[in-house]
Every structure is written in structure tokens, then in C-alpha cells.
Amino acid sequence: MQIKEILQTAEIGKEITVKGWVRTKRVSSNVVFININDGSVIHNIQAVAETGIIDEETLKLVTTGSCVAITGTLIESQGQGQKVELQVKSVFVYGTADPEKYPLQPKKHSLEFLREIAHLRPRTNTFSAILRVRHSLAFAINKYFNDNGFFYLHTPIITGSDAEGAGEMFRVSTLDPIKPPLNEDGSVNYKEDFFGKETNLTVSGQLEGELGAMALSKIYTFGPTFRAENSNTTRHLAEFWMIEPEVAFFELEDNMNLAEDFTKYVINYALTNCYDDLVFLENRLKEEEKNKKKEEQSELSLIEKLRFVVDNDYVRLTYTEAIKILLNSKRHKEGKFQYPVEWGIDLQSEHERYLVEKHFKKPVILTNYPKDIKAFYMKQDEDGKTVRAMDVLFPGIGEIIGGSQREDDYEKLLQRTKEVGIHEDTIWWYLETRKYGSAPHSGFGLGFERMVLFVTGMTNIRDVIPFPRTPKSAEF
């Protein structure tokens, strides 16, 4: 039985076997206390035995990090902190862990140190809790879309297009990197490459997702995406997971409604199904914030922040209205924003967080951004200056979702691709959907790790994915 099941359903007096990894062992007054965890729940189960029950050689092997199977009788706990414990009858050691070398001894370790041992950090309370929450969020995402009539579309990981037009992509090639075949002008001859053309790892499944929506009406993607962006920050990864719904016949208002309902559902699912893990992470965050200045501490606890999102309607306003608010703010007038504020800028996290945390004190959806700072595929407004974009802003994190109504007019889309320098030959198939049965449609992208970051209260995105990929780091 797993420890989660034992703590929930096992009967007092029943003989059971617990298998897991030793967190701590101590001997007091000829009694051995062994705390075991199997990863199924944040809580350990304590096994108790008189020293004579476990032979001396076996007891020496039971150290922090060792893997054991302990058989015994479940009894009411004699001590504080747990309702039940295991009265030991026998111990079997699957694998030992040398206490002189095992890096996860029962003491506080820094997150920086734990990133260096990502192969072992899931055994800590913090990272086992994060991974369980991550699982629940992933399950909730698939459940939400399935229950609402969406089809899960698997979009390609290797692609010849750049959905964002940013050019920060990882190239995929089988050509000799030292002496690749060349054209007469000295450029690389990709016709001799595996795919016969230049290809890269996908930055988004959106373009292919739109193709699916033009046939199945409601689709979503949930897969890995890659950005060769040399950003060593707490908010960027080179490999991360994206959720991208696309819906035919949805306009901007429908898209906003979907984003709000979806995010509330997913967060509420975590609150309902991961409460013990969230309480642990909340207490961890409180301890961490004790070292911060009062003005830098969060006004809400982790669980209060999650309920704040679930229980409040999201404020909706245009980018232009948001700029006016920022320009009239005391913070701007006193020169306290690090980045300047004017119409046409790409809002920085400090601007987004001001709107959410200080001005409205609610989640915010911003719409109708300047055309020049948004992607080529967004539907243009009648004014010719803005597009029907929408960004969802959350407390503590800023933008968590970016989306738009897509341009469904062939001529306008073609013109926009030329403006941003995308050659129509590379996305002819995407343009062609606007020729044959074009329809209004909308969608958005949610970086999964951003959502996990928000729900767990962690502050570095490298701590919410099992094996982070960042500049100069591809370990494990």
C-alpha cells in the first residue's frame, strides 16, 4: 500500500508493508524511529521498533536516503504529529545510501544547491510537493478541455516555420556541422539535409492548431516548446510546455471568457486536490519571506492568492486605458518605474503587476495592443493601429496568458507577413486556410511552467520543471 492510501483508509491493527525512502532515523531509549516517504503524499509515516526487533547489521544500513520495505502492524501513534504509525516486525533494505556521501541529509538545503542535484531533489519535501501539484495541474488541463468538447491535437515538434517571427529557434539538422554542403554563394545547402529544408524545434503549436480548429472547431495542444533565447532569468526556460486552445467562430470576447473560466478551473482543481501540498508550500513561502523587507512581502498568503484569482471576476480593459492609468499613477509621477511608460511600449512585468496588485487588486485582461508589438497573425482592428490581442495578468507574476483573435482575412494576413519579413513560401499552407472556408477564430497560449510557478508560490521557473534547460545548462 502507498503511504497516502494507508493514511486515508488503512485499519488499525492491520498488518501492512510500507515501501519507500528513509527521511530520518533516530534511536531513543532503545527504541528506533524511522520516518519513510514514498512520494505519494507530503506526509511521512513513522515506523517504530525496539532495537532488538531489527538486527544490528540491517539497522546500520537504514540511513537517510536508503530504500526500504518495512512490514508491521498499524497502530495509533503514541507521539504527536501523526495519527498512526507502524509497529515494526521486519525490515528489508532494497538499496543503501552512504551517509558520508548522500547529499540530501536532514537539514535545510538552498534551492541553488538542489538545482545542481536535480536527479535527487524530487526526494525533498519541497520538490515532491511541486511535482505532485504539477501533475494535478496537467491532469486538470486535459480534463477541462475534454469535458468542454475540445480535441487534443498533437502538433509537430520539428517544424519549418517560426510562429512568433522572432527567429530565436534551435536548428534541427543532420548535416556535418564542420563541413556542411554549400551552395555556390557559400550558404548552407539544406536541400541535402534530412528534411530537404531548414528546420527547427517548435516555438509554438499555434499555427498547426489553427488548422485543426478549421476542421474540428475546438482543439487544444499541450506539448513541449523551445526558445533559443539567451535569457538567464527566473522567468525563462529554453524548453517548456505550452497549452494552446484554438476555437473556430470565437471572437475576442469569447476568447477572454474561455481564458478566465479555464484558469479558474485549473487553479480550483489544485486547491481541491493538492491542499496538503499547498499548505506545506505556503508555510515554506512564509519562512522565506521573513528575511525580506516588509514592503517586499506578499500581502496575501499562497492559498489566499489562489482563492483571490478563483473568487474574483477578471477586470477587462484596453491597452490604451492601461497606459493612461500607468501615466497617472503616483509611481510613474515619482519616477519609481524602472522602465518608461508611453503608448506603444511592450509592457514590462512591473507595469503589469502594478495594474493587478496595486490599482485593481484583481486579475486583469488587457486587450487591443499596438499592432507593431504583437505577432503577425493577430486580427487587426479598424483603426489600423491595434490588434485584437489579449493578455491575462496575475498577481506576483504579471502576464500568464497571451492570446488573440486571429486574422481571418487573406489579404490582410499576407500583407502583415510581408511587413514583418516572413516569406509566404514558408507558411503557404497557413495562408491557404484563409482562402478555403475562412472563419473567425481565436486562441491563446499558456506557459505551463508559469502556471505551476504561480500555484506553488515558487520564485524561480527552474524549480517547477524536473530538469530545467537554460543557457549553458543541459544536465541530466
C-alpha positions in Angstrom: 0.0 0.0 0.0 1.2 3.5 -0.7 1.5 5.9 2.3 -1.3 8.1 1.0 -3.7 5.2 1.0 -2.5 4.0 4.4 -3.1 7.4 6.0 -6.5 7.7 4.4 -8.0 4.2 4.7 -5.9 1.6 6.5 -7.4 0.0 9.6 -5.8 0.0 13.0 -4.4 -3.5 13.8 -3.9 -4.4 10.1 -0.5 -5.8 9.0 0.9 -3.9 6.1 4.1 -3.4 4.2 5.4 0.1 3.5 8.0 0.7 0.8 9.8 4.0 0.4 12.9 6.1 1.2 14.1 6.8 4.7 13.9 10.5 5.6 15.2 10.2 9.1 16.3 7.6 11.7 16.9 8.1 15.4 17.3 5.9 18.4 16.0 6.9 21.8 15.7 4.8 24.9 16.3 1.5 23.0 13.5 2.4 20.5 14.2 3.1 16.8 12.1 5.7 15.0 12.2 5.6 11.2 10.4 8.1 9.0 9.6 6.9 5.5 8.2 8.6 2.4 7.2 7.1 -0.9 6.3 10.3 -2.8 2.6 9.6 -2.8 1.9 12.3 -0.2 3.7 15.1 1.6 3.4 13.3 4.9 5.8 10.6 6.1 4.8 7.5 8.1 6.8 6.7 11.2 7.9 3.1 11.8 8.7 2.2 15.5 10.7 -0.8 16.8 12.5 -1.8 19.8 16.2 -2.1 19.0 16.2 -5.9 19.2 13.5 -6.3 16.6 15.8 -5.2 13.7 19.1 -7.0 13.6 22.2 -4.8 14.1 23.6 -5.2 10.6 20.3 -4.3 8.9 19.8 -1.3 11.3 23.2 0.1 10.2 22.1 0.1 6.6 18.9 2.0 7.4 20.1 5.6 6.9 18.7 8.8 5.4 18.2 8.1 1.6 18.2 4.3 1.8 15.3 2.5 0.2 13.4 0.0 2.5 10.4 -2.2 2.8 9.1 -2.3 6.4 6.4 -4.8 7.4 4.4 -4.3 10.6 1.1 -3.6 12.3 -0.6 -0.2 12.0 -1.3 1.2 15.5 -2.4 4.5 16.9 0.5 6.8 17.3 1.9 7.2 20.8 3.5 10.6 19.9 2.5 13.9 18.4 2.4 14.8 14.8 0.8 11.8 13.3 -2.4 9.7 14.0 -1.0 6.3 13.1 2.4 4.6 13.0 3.9 1.3 12.1 4.9 -1.2 14.7 7.8 -2.9 13.0 8.0 -6.7 12.5 10.7 -6.9 9.8 12.9 -4.6 7.6 14.3 -5.3 4.2 16.8 -2.9 2.6 16.5 -2.5 -1.1 19.3 0.0 -1.6 21.7 1.7 0.8 22.8 5.4 0.8 26.2 6.1 2.3 25.6 8.8 4.9 29.1 10.2 4.3 28.2 10.8 0.6 24.4 11.2 0.3 23.9 14.9 -0.4 20.3 15.1 1.0 20.9 14.9 4.7 18.0 16.0 7.0 18.9 19.8 7.0 17.8 22.8 5.0 19.4 23.0 1.6 19.4 26.0 -0.7 17.4 25.9 -4.0 20.6 26.7 -5.9 22.3 23.6 -4.4 19.3 21.4 -5.2 19.4 22.5 -8.8 22.9 21.0 -9.0 21.4 17.6 -7.9 18.2 17.7 -9.9 18.4 13.9 -10.1 17.8 13.7 -6.3 15.8 16.8 -5.5 12.4 15.2 -6.1 13.1 13.3 -2.8 12.8 16.6 -0.8 9.5 17.8 0.6 9.6 20.9 -1.5 10.1 19.3 -4.8 7.9 16.3 -4.3 5.1 18.7 -3.4 5.9 20.8 -6.6 5.8 17.7 -8.8 2.6 16.4 -7.3 1.0 19.9 -7.9 2.4 19.9 -11.4 0.8 16.5 -12.2 -2.6 17.7 -10.9 -2.5 20.9 -12.9 -1.6 18.9 -16.1 -4.5 16.5 -15.4 -6.9 19.3 -14.7 -5.9 21.0 -18.0 -6.7 17.8 -20.0 -9.9 17.2 -18.0 -11.1 20.8 -18.6 -10.7 20.7 -22.3 -12.1 17.1 -22.7 -15.1 18.0 -20.6 -15.8 21.1 -22.7 -15.7 19.3 -26.1 -12.1 20.1 -27.2 -10.0 17.7 -29.1 -6.3 17.2 -28.1 -4.2 17.8 -31.2 -0.6 16.7 -31.3 1.3 19.4 -33.2 4.8 18.8 -34.6 8.0 19.3 -32.5 10.1 19.6 -35.6 8.9 22.4 -37.9 10.0 24.6 -40.8 8.0 27.7 -39.6 8.5 30.3 -36.9 5.1 31.0 -35.3 6.4 34.1 -33.4 8.6 35.5 -36.2 11.3 36.0 -33.6 13.9 33.8 -35.1 15.2 32.5 -31.7 15.0 28.8 -32.6 17.0 25.7 -32.2 18.1 24.3 -35.6 17.5 20.6 -36.4 20.0 19.2 -38.8 21.9 16.0 -39.7 24.5 17.9 -41.9 28.1 17.8 -40.9 28.5 20.9 -38.6 32.1 21.4 -39.6 31.9 20.9 -43.4 28.3 21.2 -44.4 27.4 21.1 -48.2 27.4 24.7 -49.6 25.6 26.5 -52.4 27.6 28.5 -55.0 27.1 31.6 -52.9 28.6 30.0 -49.8 25.3 29.5 -48.0 24.4 26.1 -46.5 22.7 23.8 -48.9 19.8 22.5 -46.8 18.4 20.5 -49.8 20.9 17.9 -48.8 19.7 17.9 -45.2 17.4 15.1 -43.7 14.2 17.1 -44.4 15.5 18.8 -47.6 15.0 22.2 -46.0 15.9 24.2 -42.9 14.1 23.0 -39.9 14.0 23.8 -36.2 12.4 22.9 -32.8 8.9 24.4 -32.5 8.4 27.6 -30.6 4.6 27.1 -30.6 2.0 24.7 -31.8 -0.4 27.5 -32.6 -0.2 27.7 -36.4 -0.9 24.0 -36.8 -3.5 24.3 -34.0 -5.4 26.8 -36.1 -5.5 24.2 -39.0 -7.1 21.8 -36.6 -9.7 24.3 -35.4 -10.7 25.0 -39.0 -11.9 21.4 -39.2 -12.7 20.2 -35.7 -13.9 23.6 -34.3 -12.4 23.2 -30.8 -8.9 21.9 -30.3 -6.0 22.3 -27.8 -2.3 21.5 -27.8 -0.3 20.6 -24.8 3.4 19.9 -25.6 7.0 21.0 -25.3 8.2 24.2 -27.0 11.7 25.6 -27.4 13.2 29.1 -27.4 16.8 29.7 -28.1 16.6 32.9 -26.1 19.8 33.7 -24.2 17.9 34.8 -21.0 19.3 33.8 -17.7 16.4 35.0 -15.6 14.0 33.5 -13.1 11.2 33.6 -15.7 12.7 31.9 -18.8 13.5 28.4 -19.9 14.8 27.1 -23.2 12.5 24.1 -23.1 9.0 24.5 -21.6 5.4 23.2 -22.0 2.6 25.2 -23.7 -1.1 24.8 -23.6 -2.8 26.4 -26.7 -6.5 26.1 -27.4 -7.9 27.3 -30.7 -11.6 27.7 -31.4 -13.4 28.4 -34.6 -16.1 31.1 -34.5 -14.7 32.6 -31.3 -14.1 36.3 -31.3 -12.1 38.3 -28.7 -14.8 38.4 -26.1 -15.3 34.6 -26.3 -11.5 34.1 -26.0 -11.4 36.2 -22.8 -14.3 34.2 -21.4 -12.5 30.9 -22.1 -9.2 32.1 -20.6 -10.9 33.2 -17.4 -13.0 30.1 -17.0 -10.1 27.8 -17.8 -7.6 29.4 -15.4 -10.2 29.5 -12.6 -11.0 25.8 -13.1 -7.4 24.7 -13.1 -6.4 26.6 -10.0 -9.5 25.5 -8.1 -8.7 21.9 -9.0 -5.3 22.3 -7.4 -6.9 23.8 -4.3 -9.3 20.9 -4.0 -6.8 18.1 -4.8 -3.4 19.3 -3.6 -4.4 21.1 -0.4 -1.8 19.5 1.9 1.0 20.2 -0.6 -0.2 23.8 -0.9 -0.3 24.2 2.9 3.3 22.9 3.0 4.4 25.3 0.2 2.6 28.2 1.8 4.4 27.6 5.1 7.7 27.4 3.2 7.0 30.7 1.5 6.2 32.4 4.8 9.5 31.3 6.2 11.3 32.5 3.1 9.6 35.9 3.3 10.6 36.5 6.9 14.0 37.6 5.5 12.5 40.2 3.2 11.7 43.8 3.9 8.1 44.3 4.9 7.2 46.2 1.7 8.6 43.2 -0.4 6.5 40.7 1.5 3.3 39.3 -0.1 0.1 40.8 1.1 -1.7 37.5 0.7 -0.6 34.0 1.7 -0.2 31.5 -1.1 -3.7 29.9 -0.6 -5.3 33.3 -0.2 -3.7 34.4 -3.5 -5.1 31.4 -5.3 -8.6 31.9 -3.9 -8.2 35.6 -4.9 -8.0 34.5 -8.5 -10.7 31.9 -8.3 -13.2 34.2 -6.5 -12.8 37.4 -8.4 -14.0 38.5 -11.8 -11.1 39.5 -14.0 -11.0 43.2 -14.9 -11.1 43.8 -18.6 -9.6 47.0 -20.2 -7.8 48.1 -23.3 -4.0 48.6 -23.5 -4.7 52.3 -24.2 -6.7 52.6 -20.9 -4.0 50.8 -19.1 -1.3 53.2 -20.3 -3.4 56.1 -19.1 -3.7 54.5 -15.6 0.1 54.0 -15.5 0.8 57.5 -16.7 -1.5 58.9 -14.0 -0.1 56.7 -11.2 1.9 58.1 -8.3 4.6 55.6 -9.0 5.1 57.0 -12.5 5.0 60.6 -11.4 7.6 59.9 -8.8 9.8 58.1 -11.3 9.7 54.8 -9.5 9.1 52.6 -12.6 12.3 51.2 -13.8 11.1 51.2 -17.4 9.4 54.2 -19.1 5.7 54.3 -19.8 4.3 55.6 -23.1 1.8 54.4 -25.7 3.4 51.8 -27.9 5.7 50.2 -25.4 5.7 46.4 -24.7 4.5 46.5 -21.0 7.1 45.2 -18.5 6.3 42.9 -15.6 6.5 45.9 -13.2 3.7 47.7 -15.2 1.5 44.6 -15.3 1.9 43.8 -11.6 1.1 47.4 -10.7 -2.2 47.1 -12.6 -3.1 43.8 -10.9 -1.7 44.3 -7.4 -1.9 48.0 -6.7 -4.5 49.6 -8.9 -7.3 47.0 -9.5 -6.3 44.4 -6.8 -7.8 41.8 -9.2 -6.6 39.7 -12.1 -6.6 41.8 -15.3 -7.2 41.1 -19.0 -5.6 43.7 -21.3 -6.8 43.9 -24.9 -6.2 45.8 -28.2 -2.5 46.1 -28.1 -0.5 48.2 -30.6 0.0 46.2 -33.9 3.7 46.8 -34.0 4.5 44.9 -30.8 2.3 41.9 -31.5 2.7 38.8 -33.8 1.7 38.9 -37.4 -1.3 36.6 -37.1 -3.4 38.8 -34.8 -6.6 40.3 -36.3 -6.2 44.0 -37.0 -8.7 46.5 -35.5 -10.5 49.0 -37.7 -8.1 51.8 -36.5 -5.2 50.2 -38.3 -3.0 50.8 -35.2 -4.1 48.0 -32.8 -4.9 44.3 -32.9 -7.4 42.1 -31.1 -4.9 40.7 -28.7 -5.5 39.8 -25.0 -3.1 39.2 -22.2 -4.1 37.8 -18.8 -2.2 39.3 -15.9 -1.9 37.6 -12.5 -0.6 38.9 -9.1 3.0 38.2 -8.4 3.8 37.0 -11.9 2.4 39.5 -14.5 1.4 38.0 -17.9 0.4 34.4 -17.6 -1.6 34.1 -20.9 -1.2 35.7 -24.3 -3.7 35.3 -27.0 -5.8 36.9 -29.7 -8.4 36.7 -32.3 -6.6 35.5 -35.4 -6.6 37.4 -38.7 -9.0 35.6 -41.0 -8.7 37.9 -44.0 -6.3 36.5 -46.6 -5.1 39.9 -48.0 -4.6 41.4 -44.6 -2.7 38.4 -43.3 -0.5 38.3 -46.4 0.3 42.0 -46.1 1.2 41.6 -42.5 3.6 38.7 -43.1 5.4 40.9 -45.6 5.6 43.7 -43.1 7.3 41.5 -40.5 9.6 39.8 -43.0 8.1 36.3 -43.1 8.4 34.8 -46.6 5.0 33.5 -47.7 6.6 30.3 -49.2 7.4 29.1 -45.6 3.8 29.3 -44.4 1.8 28.9 -47.6 -0.3 26.2 -46.0 -1.3 28.6 -43.2 -2.2 31.3 -45.6 -4.2 28.9 -47.7 -6.7 28.3 -44.8 -7.8 31.9 -45.4 -8.6 31.0 -49.0 -10.8 28.0 -48.4 -13.7 28.4 -45.9 -12.1 31.1 -43.7 -13.8 31.8 -40.4 -13.3 34.0 -37.3 -11.3 32.1 -34.8 -9.3 32.8 -31.6 -6.9 31.2 -29.2 -4.3 31.7 -26.6 -1.1 30.3 -25.2 -0.4 29.5 -21.5 3.2 28.6 -20.5 2.6 25.7 -18.2 5.6 26.4 -16.0 4.3 29.9 -15.4 1.1 28.4 -14.1 3.0 25.9 -11.9 5.1 28.8 -10.6 2.0 30.8 -9.7 0.2 27.9 -8.0 3.2 26.7 -6.0 4.5 30.1 -4.9 8.0 29.4 -6.1 10.0 32.3 -7.4 12.3 30.7 -10.0 10.9 28.9 -13.0 13.8 26.4 -12.9 12.3 25.0 -9.7 8.9 23.9 -11.2 10.2 21.7 -14.0 12.0 18.4 -13.2 15.1 19.1 -15.4 15.4 22.7 -16.4 17.1 23.6 -19.7 18.7 27.0 -19.6 21.7 28.7 -21.3 24.9 26.7 -20.7 22.9 24.1 -18.8 21.5 20.8 -20.2 22.4 18.4 -17.4 20.5 15.2 -16.5 
